[in-house]
């Protein structure tokens, strides 16, 4: 079968690999749609970050070169002899988290915080940039019949956005600011709408993403033309209740801190390539809370129900569709150069 494998930064190759088989509590999935994530782009540009290189991942047993792709959905085509929850023909969205598991279940309630945390499609063991892949049955969630496979592939990034809002102190009627209106930032905006935000502000530099965020209901500040801290503080009357940093850029982190009201909260959603300096007096003296989140847990069913209500729509997120053989030239390279893109969806068929 064909698959896109990461060898090192700027070296992803689409090549023939052995087709996997399902045993035990595993299911074999025919991939129908897989999105390119910001984490994938980080690995392409400056990795390894999550990708195991020197030692195999303790759960997947894999190390580079590894098949990429962790935002995906597909059809179950084969099941292991111990599988009880799924059958061939089931349409599934994949929760790609590697964490300790037993008998088809995660063993820790807070499995996304496991020291062994990894991701199918980043940490070995297969991935969504392939024709077929094998995952544990605990990682495969049956999709409602009225959701498309592309919507299924968006469940993973939507889960990040919804988890960020759920883990914050945000309450219905609060105000919020989202710093960075890329795919995850847009998902956070939709999650805030679903949670009852009275006003959502967004800071972004890309003209296309500014337009997207505005269409989704945010009041958008073009931070290439004006100071987002000054603008958001002025419009919100002294800062928002909760801000979400979704860029991994030190300057933007500082902006998210200063655009949050006294006693407010800053949620850091992004994965960082480099360390960032913070003046903690900006946190301490104004009694602000600074919190990080990673991935999600116990949230896929809720995301899919919100999708059925119109949230996290592919019509808002998907800006291009490509074939697996073109994933580098028309996928990764385009995302590096063209900030008009939001979510590029890859089909192995």
VEXPALUM-289496 format. One line per field, with one value per residue: residue number from 1; residue in three letters; chain; x, y, z of N, C-alpha, C in turn. Coordinates in steps of 0.02 Angstrom, whole numbers, plus 50000, padded with zeros to 5 digits. Each point is the difference from the previous one (the first is absolute). Example, Ala and Ser with C-alpha at 12.3 -4.5 7.8 and 13.67 -1.06 7.14 Angstrom:
num: c(1_2)
residuo: c(ALA_SER)
cadena: c(A_A)
neast: c(50660_49982)
nnorth: c(49716_50053)
nup: c(50390_49964)
caeast: c(49955_50042)
canorth: c(50059_50059)
caup: c(50000_50003)
ceast: c(50045_49961)
cnorth: c(50060_50055)
cup: c(50000_50037)
END
This chain:
num: c(1_2_3_4_5_6_7_8_9_10_11_12_13_14_15_16_17_18_19_20_21_22_23_24_25_26_27_28_29_30_31_32_33_34_35_36_37_38_39_40_41_42_43_44_45_46_47_48_49_50_51_52_53_54_55_56_57_58_59_60_61_62_63_64_65_66_67_68_69_70_71_72_73_74_75_76_77_78_79_80_81_82_83_84_85_86_87_88_89_90_91_92_93_94_95_96_97_98_99_100_101_102_103_104_105_106_107_108_109_110_111_112_113_114_115_116_117_118_119_120_121_122_123_124_125_126_127_128_129_130_131_132_133_134_135_136_137_138_139_140_141_142_143_144_145_146_147_148_149_150_151_152_153_154_155_156_157_158_159_160_161_162_163_164_165_166_167_168_169_170_171_172_173_174_175_176_177_178_179_180_181_182_183_184_185_186_187_188_189_190_191_192_193_194_195_196_197_198_199_200_201_202_203_204_205_206_207_208_209_210_211_212_213_214_215_216_217_218_219_220_221_222_223_224_225_226_227_228_229_230_231_232_233_234_235_236_237_238_239_240_241_242_243_244_245_246_247_248_249_250_251_252_253_254_255_256_257_258_259_260_261_262_263_264_265_266_267_268_269_270_271_272_273_274_275_276_277_278_279_280_281_282_283_284_285_286_287_288_289_290_291_292_293_294_295_296_297_298_299_300_301_302_303_304_305_306_307_308_309_310_311_312_313_314_315_316_317_318_319_320_321_322_323_324_325_326_327_328_329_330_331_332_333_334_335_336_337_338_339_340_341_342_343_344_345_346_347_348_349)
residuo: c(UNK_UNK_UNK_UNK_UNK_UNK_UNK_UNK_UNK_UNK_UNK_UNK_UNK_UNK_UNK_UNK_UNK_UNK_UNK_UNK_UNK_UNK_UNK_UNK_UNK_UNK_UNK_UNK_UNK_UNK_UNK_UNK_UNK_UNK_UNK_UNK_UNK_UNK_UNK_UNK_UNK_UNK_UNK_UNK_UNK_UNK_UNK_UNK_UNK_UNK_UNK_UNK_UNK_UNK_UNK_UNK_UNK_UNK_UNK_UNK_UNK_UNK_UNK_UNK_UNK_UNK_UNK_UNK_UNK_UNK_UNK_UNK_UNK_UNK_UNK_UNK_UNK_UNK_UNK_UNK_UNK_UNK_UNK_UNK_UNK_UNK_UNK_UNK_UNK_UNK_UNK_UNK_UNK_UNK_UNK_UNK_UNK_UNK_UNK_UNK_UNK_UNK_UNK_UNK_UNK_UNK_UNK_UNK_UNK_UNK_UNK_UNK_UNK_UNK_UNK_UNK_UNK_UNK_UNK_UNK_UNK_UNK_UNK_UNK_UNK_UNK_UNK_UNK_UNK_UNK_UNK_UNK_UNK_UNK_UNK_UNK_UNK_UNK_UNK_UNK_UNK_UNK_UNK_UNK_UNK_UNK_UNK_UNK_UNK_UNK_UNK_UNK_UNK_UNK_UNK_UNK_UNK_UNK_UNK_UNK_UNK_UNK_UNK_UNK_UNK_UNK_UNK_UNK_UNK_UNK_UNK_UNK_UNK_UNK_UNK_UNK_UNK_UNK_UNK_UNK_UNK_UNK_UNK_UNK_UNK_UNK_UNK_UNK_UNK_UNK_UNK_UNK_UNK_UNK_UNK_UNK_UNK_UNK_UNK_UNK_UNK_UNK_UNK_UNK_UNK_UNK_UNK_UNK_UNK_UNK_UNK_UNK_UNK_UNK_UNK_UNK_UNK_UNK_UNK_UNK_UNK_UNK_UNK_UNK_UNK_UNK_UNK_UNK_UNK_UNK_UNK_UNK_UNK_UNK_UNK_UNK_UNK_UNK_UNK_UNK_UNK_UNK_UNK_UNK_UNK_UNK_UNK_UNK_UNK_UNK_UNK_UNK_UNK_UNK_UNK_UNK_UNK_UNK_UNK_UNK_UNK_UNK_UNK_UNK_UNK_UNK_UNK_UNK_UNK_UNK_UNK_UNK_UNK_UNK_UNK_UNK_UNK_UNK_UNK_UNK_UNK_UNK_UNK_UNK_UNK_UNK_UNK_UNK_UNK_UNK_UNK_UNK_UNK_UNK_UNK_UNK_UNK_UNK_UNK_UNK_UNK_UNK_UNK_UNK_UNK_UNK_UNK_UNK_UNK_UNK_UNK_UNK_UNK_UNK_UNK_UNK_UNK_UNK_UNK_UNK_UNK_UNK_UNK_UNK_UNK_UNK_UNK_UNK_UNK_UNK_UNK_UNK_UNK_UNK_UNK_UNK_UNK_UNK_UNK_UNK_UNK_UNK_UNK_UNK_UNK_UNK_UNK_UNK_UNK)
cadena: c(A_A_A_A_A_A_A_A_A_A_A_A_A_A_A_A_A_A_A_A_A_A_A_A_A_A_A_A_A_A_A_A_A_A_A_A_A_A_A_A_A_A_A_A_A_A_A_A_A_A_A_A_A_A_A_A_A_A_A_A_A_A_A_A_A_A_A_A_A_A_A_A_A_A_A_A_A_A_A_A_A_A_A_A_A_A_A_A_A_A_A_A_A_A_A_A_A_A_A_A_A_A_A_A_A_A_A_A_A_A_A_A_A_A_A_A_A_A_A_A_A_A_A_A_A_A_A_A_A_A_A_A_A_A_A_A_A_A_A_A_A_A_A_A_A_A_A_A_A_A_A_A_A_A_A_A_A_A_A_A_A_A_A_A_A_A_A_A_A_A_A_A_A_A_A_A_A_A_A_A_A_A_A_A_A_A_A_A_A_A_A_A_A_A_A_A_A_A_A_A_A_A_A_A_A_A_A_A_A_A_A_A_A_A_A_A_A_A_A_A_A_A_A_A_A_A_A_A_A_A_A_A_A_A_A_A_A_A_A_A_A_A_A_A_A_A_A_A_A_A_A_A_A_A_A_A_A_A_A_A_A_A_A_A_A_A_A_A_A_A_A_A_A_A_A_A_A_A_A_A_A_A_A_A_A_A_A_A_A_A_A_A_A_A_A_A_A_A_A_A_A_A_A_A_A_A_A_A_A_A_A_A_A_A_A_A_A_A_A_A_A_A_A_A_A_A_A_A_A_A_A_A_A_A_A_A_A_A_A_A_A_A_A_A_A_A_A_A_A)
neast: c(50043_49970_50054_49988_50066_50005_50053_49991_50017_49947_49989_49945_49995_49966_49991_50019_49952_50017_49948_49974_50002_49937_50022_49981_50012_50036_49991_49989_50024_49954_50054_49953_50019_50052_49994_50030_50033_49992_49985_49965_49977_49992_49975_49964_49989_49987_49961_50006_49934_49947_50030_49995_50061_50024_49944_49977_49942_49990_49953_50020_50057_49979_50043_50028_49980_49953_49943_49987_49967_49974_49980_49969_49964_49964_50007_49971_50057_50028_49982_50034_50024_50027_49990_49968_50031_50038_49978_50019_50015_50020_49969_50065_49999_50063_50000_50050_49974_50067_49970_50020_49991_49940_49995_50029_50034_49998_50058_50016_49960_50056_49979_49974_50003_49995_50050_49959_49971_49963_50011_49949_50052_50026_49978_49992_50004_50014_49956_49970_50064_49951_50003_50038_49970_50036_49943_50009_49955_50039_50035_49954_49971_49945_49994_49963_49948_49977_50055_50031_50038_49991_49937_50002_50034_49948_49978_50059_50008_49937_50023_50054_49962_49961_50052_50028_49940_49990_50064_49972_50004_49998_49954_49941_50005_50056_50053_50022_50065_50006_50062_49983_49983_50049_50010_50048_50026_49985_50029_50048_49999_49995_50050_50027_49983_50020_50052_49978_50054_50004_50067_50019_50061_50028_50061_50012_50047_49980_49997_50018_50044_50018_49994_50033_50044_49999_50005_50044_50000_50066_50015_50024_50059_50016_50036_49996_49939_49982_50006_50001_50051_50021_49992_50024_50049_50005_49995_50040_50025_50062_49983_50013_49949_50002_50066_50004_50060_50000_50056_50018_49979_50061_50006_49971_50041_50047_49979_49998_50057_50022_49969_50023_49940_50002_50034_50016_49990_50061_49973_50053_49981_50045_50032_50052_50030_49990_50045_49955_50017_49984_49974_50016_50028_49998_50021_50054_50021_49979_50029_50039_49961_50053_49969_50031_49985_49990_49989_49974_49943_49973_50014_50021_49963_50023_50060_49988_49975_50051_50036_49960_50018_50053_50026_50059_49969_50004_49940_50009_50019_49969_50063_50020_49997_50042_50039_50005_50006_49955_50004_50059_49997_49942_50033_50053_50025_49940_49993_50062_49980_49943_49999_49979_50042_49948_49958_50055_49952_50028_49995_50004_49937)
nnorth: c(49940_50057_50033_50055_49990_50019_50025_50064_50056_50021_49941_50008_49934_50005_49942_49943_49980_49957_49968_50035_49960_49984_50004_49955_50055_49984_50056_49974_50059_50003_50037_50043_50030_50041_50040_50053_49983_50051_49948_49977_50062_50002_49938_50023_50055_49980_49948_49952_50001_49972_50005_49936_50019_50012_50006_49938_50022_50010_50033_50042_50007_50058_50011_50059_49991_50048_49966_50055_50050_50047_50040_49944_49978_49946_49944_49968_49967_50000_49949_50015_49942_50052_50026_50043_50058_49971_50013_49958_50054_49999_50059_50016_50041_50012_49978_50038_50010_49997_49957_49984_49938_49974_49944_50039_50020_50068_49993_50060_50026_50025_49960_50060_49988_49943_49981_49950_50059_49977_50002_49963_49992_49998_49947_49986_49940_50044_50017_50059_50016_49955_49947_49965_49995_49981_50004_50015_49953_50013_49998_49955_50057_49963_50016_50053_49970_50054_49974_50041_49964_50052_50000_49935_50021_50040_49940_49977_50043_49982_49939_50021_50029_49948_49959_50043_50005_49935_50000_50050_50060_49995_50049_49973_50042_49963_50041_49993_49986_49992_49983_50010_50015_49958_49937_49996_50059_49980_49943_50037_50039_49946_49975_50060_49998_49936_50028_50042_50010_50053_49995_49989_50014_50017_49980_50028_49974_49938_50030_49941_49993_50063_49988_49943_50028_50051_49956_49977_50065_49995_50043_50012_49995_50039_49954_49995_50024_49965_50030_49933_50012_50053_49968_49942_50031_50037_49951_49967_50061_49985_49964_49943_49960_49973_49992_49984_49977_50009_50034_49997_50064_50015_50040_49948_49960_50045_50003_49934_50005_50047_49956_49970_50003_50044_49949_50014_49965_49973_49973_49963_50005_50043_49965_50002_50035_50057_50014_50022_50064_49996_50061_49959_50060_49991_49942_50009_50059_49973_49953_49994_49957_49962_49971_49942_49981_49935_50002_49944_49989_49941_50017_49946_49964_50042_49993_49936_50003_50037_49956_49957_50044_49985_49981_50032_50041_49947_50026_50006_49937_49960_50013_49936_49963_49953_49969_49939_49983_50048_49959_49990_49992_49967_49970_49968_49997_49984_49960_49984_50001_49967_50057_49997_49949_49962_49958_49965_49971_49945_49977_49940_50012)
nup: c(50000_49983_50021_50038_49994_50064_49967_49985_50032_49967_50029_49964_50000_49944_50032_49972_50043_50048_49975_50051_50054_50012_50063_50044_50035_49947_49965_49942_49984_49953_49993_50018_50056_49988_50053_49973_50056_50041_50040_49948_49993_50068_49996_49950_50034_50063_49982_50046_50010_49970_49942_50018_50016_50060_50036_49994_49977_50066_49968_49952_50035_49973_49952_49988_49937_50009_49995_49965_50031_50040_49950_50017_49948_50010_49966_50050_49984_50061_50040_50056_50022_50033_49941_50040_49989_49955_49937_49953_49967_50064_50001_50002_50053_49985_50064_49977_50060_50006_50041_50061_49977_50012_49966_49955_50054_50002_50033_49976_50047_50025_49951_49986_50065_49968_50041_49981_50008_49951_49934_49984_49960_50062_50032_49936_49972_49953_49952_49998_49991_49995_49962_50042_50059_50053_50036_50064_50019_50053_49943_49986_49982_50009_49935_50015_49974_50032_50026_49959_49960_49960_50018_49987_49946_50004_50020_49976_49950_49985_50014_49967_49953_49998_50001_49958_49971_49998_49986_49967_50029_49934_50005_49989_49949_50009_50002_49937_49998_49934_50019_49936_49937_50016_49977_50047_49982_49938_50017_50029_49946_49962_50036_49996_49936_49995_50033_49954_49963_50039_49998_49937_50022_49942_50008_49941_49960_49990_49942_49973_50049_49990_49935_50006_50042_49957_49950_50044_49997_49988_50047_49939_50030_49949_50030_49934_50017_50054_50058_49998_50040_49968_49942_50022_50033_49946_49957_50041_50003_49979_49947_49969_50011_49939_49994_49936_50017_49933_50014_50063_50000_50022_49948_49968_50032_49991_49937_50001_50032_49959_49959_50054_50024_50049_50024_49938_49945_49993_49946_50011_49937_49981_49952_50043_49951_50034_50047_50045_50000_50064_50003_50050_50004_49934_50024_50039_49977_49944_50037_49947_49968_49999_49949_49998_49938_50003_49936_50027_50030_49988_49938_49968_50042_50047_49974_49992_50061_50019_49967_50029_50047_49962_50058_49996_49959_49960_49990_50066_50006_49957_49982_50006_49945_50025_49956_50026_49936_50010_50054_49970_49934_50002_50048_50023_49939_49981_50053_49982_49937_50005_50033_49936_50002_50014_49970_49986_49963_50025_49939_50030_49985)
caeast: c(49957_50037_49999_50047_50042_50048_50068_50031_49971_49999_50009_49942_49998_49942_50031_49965_50016_49959_49932_49995_49945_49970_49996_49982_49951_50012_49958_50032_49958_50014_49997_49961_50020_50048_50020_50068_49995_50057_50052_50034_50042_50058_50045_50029_50047_50053_49998_49945_49970_49969_50022_50057_50055_50053_49970_49930_49949_49986_49935_49996_50059_50028_50041_50009_49946_49933_49945_49968_49928_49962_49932_49972_49941_49997_49954_50028_49998_50022_50005_50034_49957_49975_49962_49929_49960_49998_49997_50015_49949_49988_50034_50031_50047_50054_50032_50066_50044_50032_50007_49990_49933_49993_49935_49961_49982_50054_50000_50002_49949_50034_50048_50039_50054_50045_50070_50014_49957_50022_49945_50000_50012_50058_50043_50010_49943_49953_49974_49946_50025_50011_49937_49972_50038_49971_49998_49962_49928_49986_50018_49955_49933_49950_49975_49930_49995_49993_50064_50043_50068_50038_49981_50032_50071_50004_49983_50060_50015_49944_50006_50049_49966_49948_50034_50030_49948_49976_50050_50007_49949_49949_49929_49953_49993_50066_50034_50061_50041_50038_50058_50018_49939_50012_49949_49981_49969_49931_49963_49988_49946_49936_49987_49978_49931_49958_49999_49961_50038_49963_50039_50064_50048_50053_50058_50028_50033_49982_49938_49950_49979_49960_49933_49969_49981_49944_49941_49979_49969_50047_50022_50069_50051_50057_50057_50053_49984_49988_50020_49942_49990_49966_49933_49956_49986_49953_49934_49973_49994_50051_50027_49951_50001_50046_50031_50028_50059_49998_50051_50066_50046_50009_49967_49928_49986_50000_49939_49942_50002_49983_49932_49956_49983_50025_49967_49979_50037_50031_50008_50050_49978_50050_50061_50054_50064_50053_49979_49975_50011_49941_50008_49949_49964_49938_49953_49995_49973_49930_49966_49975_50017_50031_49990_50010_49961_50027_49953_49930_49982_49928_49966_49980_49927_49972_50019_49958_49932_50002_50005_49933_49964_50027_50065_50061_49981_50050_49991_50039_50070_50038_50015_50025_49998_50054_50013_50056_50063_50016_49996_50056_50002_49937_49977_50046_50033_49949_49984_50056_50005_49936_49962_49929_49976_49981_50008_50007_49978_50036_49965_50045_49968)
canorth: c(50060_50064_50036_50055_49988_50052_49976_50054_50064_50015_49938_49955_49962_49957_49939_49938_49967_49941_50013_49971_49954_50011_49944_50019_50054_50050_50002_50025_50053_50028_50073_50036_50071_50016_50070_50019_50039_50043_49958_49968_50051_50009_49943_50006_50056_50001_49940_49967_50026_49940_49941_49965_49990_49958_49943_49990_50023_49943_49968_49979_49960_50025_50060_50024_50037_49983_50025_50058_50010_49981_50026_49961_49958_49949_49943_49939_49947_49938_50008_49947_49949_50021_50062_49991_50062_50020_49946_50024_50044_50058_50062_50020_50055_49972_50038_49970_50002_49942_50002_49932_49973_49928_49971_50046_50061_50035_49980_50059_50049_50057_49965_50047_50026_49945_50010_49963_50029_50003_50007_49960_50048_50041_49962_49932_49954_50014_50068_50013_50013_49934_49970_49963_50002_49960_50035_49966_50016_50057_50061_50007_50020_49996_50065_50003_49990_50063_50035_49976_49981_50061_50024_49955_50018_50064_49990_50006_50070_50029_49977_50044_50063_49991_49985_50062_50040_49963_50001_50069_50024_50035_49987_50030_50071_50031_50022_49962_50020_49945_50028_49954_49973_49941_49948_49989_50062_50002_49951_50031_50049_49964_49971_50056_50014_49947_50007_50059_50063_50061_50034_49966_50039_49959_50036_49960_50040_49976_50029_49947_49975_50054_49995_49940_50011_50047_49964_49955_50040_50035_50069_49984_50053_49986_50020_50030_50070_50035_49964_49962_50010_50065_49996_49955_50032_50055_49974_49958_50038_49983_49932_49946_49953_49946_50003_49937_50010_49943_50010_49978_50056_50034_50065_49990_49980_50062_50036_49966_50016_50071_50013_49966_50045_49983_49941_49957_49938_49990_49929_49989_49941_49984_49963_50049_49977_50032_50027_50068_50036_50032_50040_49972_50053_50012_49950_50002_50062_50006_49938_49964_49929_49977_49927_49965_49940_49956_49954_49994_49935_49986_50057_49989_49998_50068_50036_49978_50026_50072_50002_49988_50063_50050_50027_49969_49979_49996_50057_50056_49983_49968_50046_49964_49927_49974_49928_49981_50008_50071_50028_50046_50059_50037_50002_50032_50059_50053_50028_50042_50061_50032_50007_50000_49933_49983_49928_49961_49932_49952_49937_49950_49963)
caup: c(50000_49999_50064_50005_50058_50023_50012_50038_49981_49928_49963_50004_49937_49987_49974_50013_50063_50011_50026_50067_50015_50066_50046_50068_50006_49947_49940_49939_49972_49934_50011_49950_49999_50054_49997_50018_50062_50017_50029_49944_49968_50044_49990_49933_49997_50050_50040_50036_50063_50028_49964_50031_49953_50028_50034_49980_50047_50044_49985_49930_49982_49938_49997_49931_49965_50021_49959_50031_49992_50060_49997_49944_50008_49948_50007_50027_49950_50031_50072_50036_50029_50065_49993_50017_49990_49930_49951_49933_49972_50043_49984_50064_50009_50041_50053_49988_50058_50031_50073_50025_49989_50012_49981_49959_50037_50035_50070_50043_49981_49970_49958_49959_50041_50014_49981_49939_49947_49931_49953_49938_49946_50020_50045_49975_50002_49945_49997_49954_49932_49972_49977_50057_50061_50053_50064_50051_49995_50044_49964_49943_50022_49947_49979_49978_49928_49964_49996_49947_50022_50010_50067_50047_50006_50037_50071_50041_50017_50037_50069_50032_50015_50051_50063_50025_50031_50058_50053_50024_50047_49961_50015_49953_50009_50005_49939_49987_49943_49971_49967_49948_49971_49958_50010_50069_50024_49976_50039_50066_49990_49997_50066_50041_49980_50029_50073_50019_50007_49983_49949_49985_49961_49972_49973_49945_49949_49933_49975_49990_50065_50029_49970_50027_50070_49999_49977_50054_50053_50043_49985_49984_49997_49957_50042_49958_49988_50063_50060_50023_50072_50007_49970_50038_50064_49989_49981_50053_50062_50050_49991_49997_50056_49985_49935_49977_49957_49955_49948_50018_49988_50064_49999_50004_50069_50040_49983_50031_50071_50012_49978_50048_50056_50066_50026_49945_49987_49934_49984_49948_49962_49948_50012_49991_49972_50039_50065_49999_50063_50027_50061_50043_50036_49963_50024_50072_50028_49980_50018_49941_49997_49937_49999_49937_49987_49948_49967_50019_50028_50009_49971_49930_49990_50005_49940_49943_50010_49982_49927_49974_50010_49954_50022_49974_49932_49948_49955_50028_50013_49946_49946_49942_50004_49958_50003_50043_49966_49995_50068_50014_49956_50002_50069_50047_49971_49991_50066_50021_49960_49986_50062_49986_50013_50068_50008_49938_50012_49957_49986_49973_49943)
ceast: c(50044_49993_50053_50039_50050_50067_50039_49967_50011_50011_49942_49994_49937_50026_49957_50024_49954_49932_49992_49941_49975_49999_49978_49945_50009_49949_50041_49952_50025_49991_49962_50019_50046_50023_50074_49994_50060_50056_50038_50049_50062_50050_50036_50055_50059_50002_50068_49979_49968_50028_50060_50054_50052_49973_49928_49951_49978_49934_49997_50056_50034_50046_50012_50040_49931_49948_49967_49925_49961_49930_49962_49939_50000_49950_50037_49994_50020_50005_50039_49951_49969_49957_49926_49957_49989_49996_50019_49941_49984_50042_50026_50044_50052_50025_50071_50046_50026_50008_49987_49928_50000_49930_49956_49979_50064_49995_50000_49947_50032_50054_50042_50059_50051_50072_50019_49960_50035_49939_50010_50005_50055_50050_50009_49936_49950_49975_49949_50021_50020_49933_49964_50043_49962_50005_49963_49927_49981_50014_49951_49929_49952_49971_49925_49997_49997_50063_50043_50068_50043_49983_50032_50073_50009_49984_50062_50018_49944_50003_50050_49967_49949_50032_50031_49948_49975_50049_50013_49947_49944_49930_49957_49990_50066_50023_50065_50038_50040_50057_50028_49938_50016_49948_49979_49968_49928_49957_49984_49943_49933_49982_49975_49928_49953_49993_49965_50039_49958_50036_50066_50041_50053_50055_50034_50033_49980_49932_49945_49974_49961_49928_49963_49975_49941_49935_49972_49976_50048_50010_50075_50043_50056_50063_50060_49990_49987_50018_49940_49986_49960_49928_49953_49984_49949_49930_49967_49992_50048_50028_49946_50006_50051_50030_50033_50057_50008_50053_50068_50053_50004_49964_49925_49979_49997_49935_49939_49998_49975_49929_49948_49990_50036_49960_49976_50047_50026_50010_50050_49984_50056_50055_50058_50063_50059_49972_49977_50012_49935_50020_49944_49966_49935_49946_49986_49963_49926_49960_49966_50022_50029_49998_50014_49954_50035_49945_49930_49991_49924_49956_49975_49924_49969_50016_49955_49928_49997_50006_49931_49956_50029_50066_50057_49989_50059_49994_50039_50074_50040_50009_50030_49997_50052_50004_50063_50067_50023_50008_50057_49993_49936_49971_50047_50031_49951_49983_50057_49997_49935_49957_49925_49969_49981_50011_50002_49984_50031_49958_50050_49972_50013)
cnorth: c(50062_50035_50054_49992_50057_49967_50050_50064_50013_49937_49953_49967_49958_49939_49939_49969_49940_50018_49966_49953_50013_49936_50025_50052_50054_49995_50029_50048_50019_50075_50033_50074_50012_50072_50009_50048_50046_49962_49963_50049_50015_49944_50004_50053_49992_49937_49966_50037_49942_49936_49967_49985_49950_49936_49991_50025_49940_49965_49976_49952_50024_50059_50018_49950_49975_50028_50057_50000_49977_50029_49962_49960_49950_49946_49939_49945_49932_50012_49941_49955_50020_50064_49988_50060_50018_49939_50028_50039_50061_50059_50030_50062_49976_50050_49974_49996_49931_50014_49930_49977_49925_49979_50050_50063_50034_49983_50059_50050_50060_49974_50048_50029_49946_50019_49964_50027_50000_50004_49954_50049_50049_49958_49928_49959_50009_50071_50008_50018_49933_49972_49964_50013_49959_50038_49956_50019_50058_50067_50015_50012_49997_50068_49996_49996_50065_50043_49969_49979_50062_50031_49957_50016_50065_49991_50011_50074_50034_49980_50042_50066_49994_49985_50063_50043_49965_50004_50070_50015_50037_49979_50034_50074_50037_50024_49961_50030_49940_50030_49948_49966_49948_49948_49991_50063_50006_49949_50026_50051_49964_49969_50054_50020_49949_50007_50064_50063_50060_50040_49962_50046_49953_50045_49956_50048_49980_50028_49948_49974_50053_49997_49940_50012_50048_49967_49955_50039_50037_50072_49996_50063_49976_50024_50023_50074_50040_49955_49961_50009_50064_49995_49957_50029_50056_49973_49961_50036_49978_49930_49947_49955_49945_50011_49933_50014_49938_50006_49971_50053_50042_50067_49994_49977_50062_50039_49968_50014_50071_50018_49967_50044_49978_49941_49952_49942_49998_49925_49994_49933_49975_49955_50045_49968_50027_50024_50072_50032_50034_50042_49980_50051_50017_49950_50010_50061_50009_49936_49967_49927_49984_49924_49972_49941_49959_49954_50003_49933_49996_50053_49988_49996_50070_50041_49980_50023_50075_50008_49990_50062_50057_50031_49961_49974_50000_50057_50061_49985_49977_50048_49966_49925_49973_49924_49987_50010_50072_50033_50048_50063_50043_50005_50039_50063_50057_50032_50045_50068_50040_50003_50009_49932_49993_49926_49967_49928_49953_49936_49949_49963_50035)
cup: c(50000_50067_49998_50065_50012_50014_50042_49978_49925_49957_50015_49931_49995_49964_50016_50065_50008_50030_50068_50007_50071_50040_50069_50003_49947_49944_49942_49966_49930_50005_49942_49994_50059_49990_50017_50058_50008_50031_49946_49967_50041_49990_49932_49999_50048_50043_50006_50064_50037_49969_50035_49948_50027_50032_49976_50052_50043_49986_49928_49981_49937_50010_49927_49958_50021_49951_50038_49990_50060_50003_49945_50021_49943_50016_50028_49948_50029_50075_50031_50035_50067_49997_50013_49981_49927_49955_49932_49971_50042_49976_50065_49992_50050_50051_50005_50061_50020_50074_50025_49992_50011_49980_49964_50035_50024_50074_50049_49977_49964_49952_49957_50039_50018_49981_49936_49940_49932_49956_49940_49942_50016_50039_49978_50004_49944_50003_49945_49929_49969_49977_50056_50062_50053_50066_50051_49996_50045_49966_49942_50024_49941_49986_49985_49923_49962_50001_49945_50028_50010_50068_50053_50011_50038_50074_50044_50014_50037_50073_50038_50021_50056_50068_50030_50037_50063_50059_50028_50052_49965_50020_49948_50016_50007_49932_49993_49941_49978_49960_49951_49972_49946_50015_50073_50029_49978_50037_50070_49995_49999_50067_50048_49983_50031_50075_50023_50011_49981_49946_49992_49957_49973_49972_49949_49949_49930_49980_49993_50067_50039_49975_50029_50071_50005_49979_50055_50061_50046_49977_49991_49997_49955_50036_49960_49990_50064_50059_50028_50074_50011_49974_50042_50068_49993_49986_50057_50067_50054_49995_50004_50061_49989_49930_49984_49952_49957_49945_50017_49987_50064_50002_50008_50069_50045_49987_50033_50075_50013_49977_50046_50061_50064_50028_49946_49988_49929_49991_49941_49966_49954_50026_49981_49972_50040_50067_49991_50068_50021_50061_50047_50045_49964_50021_50075_50026_49982_50010_49939_50005_49931_50000_49931_49993_49946_49975_50030_50035_50007_49967_49928_49990_50003_49938_49942_50007_49983_49924_49969_50007_49958_50021_49967_49929_49952_49950_50023_50000_49939_49942_49939_50013_49951_50008_50041_49965_49996_50068_50016_49958_50005_50070_50045_49971_49990_50067_50026_49966_49996_50063_49988_50016_50074_50011_49931_50017_49949_49992_49972_49940_49934)
END
